[in-house]
């Protein structure tokens, strides 16, 4: 319901005709500004298009507008202590494991990783952004350790406590994965040509559209062949279901974060437009199948996105 594909893509077409769709950028700062400005224009145009389409489209638009928020989640608050942040990220890892999401992510990523490894003639070098304590990285590393995946896995996050937790877990479980502290928006310290695929899972909604566009562009700038972003499917069902599932952890802040997350998930047209703005091309796909939306971008035009 909240994907609003028909009015969303009509709004994008209208903005193209009005020459309000960005067609180039001169710097990362310019890219961030253009992407954020476009999303503002997109939401205004989609609102008008939905109104013109009639009640069947305008009601979901009004509901979407009422739910949408830019409010930060507790785990994103700089004032929150490291101990409390770790409690929240551990709760997220437990919920992800309970829903068996990482196994589903690995099945999707396997196709792209195998393709890159085959074409490059070596292990695919995977960099995970905003990886928290490393749940997905560990799932990928399990495949590597059983010789089912030709890859070198690095997980990163801007929160040092998450990185320390990941390193300790990797040491204890003897898994082939490394961790590093990294600002996903800047890629500072990443050596150009050292990564093949950049992945993000369950964290796209933590960032503005401009920040997402920068991450995509920086991935390409640093020599990656592909970028894959996985997040929740924007819908009323998840807006109710995510906080309900989060409440099972018994942590009030985590339950509130679940509701905030579901309100911030990007729709398919939004992600489609951001990928094009960042790359200037259409070498990408946005696959939306409840409960996930996966943005898969090929920087060299070679890999074919797998089905969800």
Secondary structure, DSSP 4 states (H G I P E B T S, - for coil): -TT-HHHHHHHHHHHHHTT-S----SSHHHHHHHHHHHHHHHHHHHHHHHHHH-HHHHHHHHHHHHH---PPPGGG-TTS-HHHHHHHHHHHHHHHHHTTHHHHHHHHHHHHHHHHHHHHTS-EEEEESS-TT-HHHHHHHHHHHTTS--EEEEEEES-HHHHHHHHHHHHHHT-SEEEEE--TTT-TTPPTTS-SEEEEES-GGGS-HHHHHHHHHHHHHTT-SEEEEEEE--SHHHHHHHHHHHHTT--HHHHHHHHHHHHHPPPHHHHHHHHHHHHSS--EEEEEETTEEEEEEESSS---PPP-
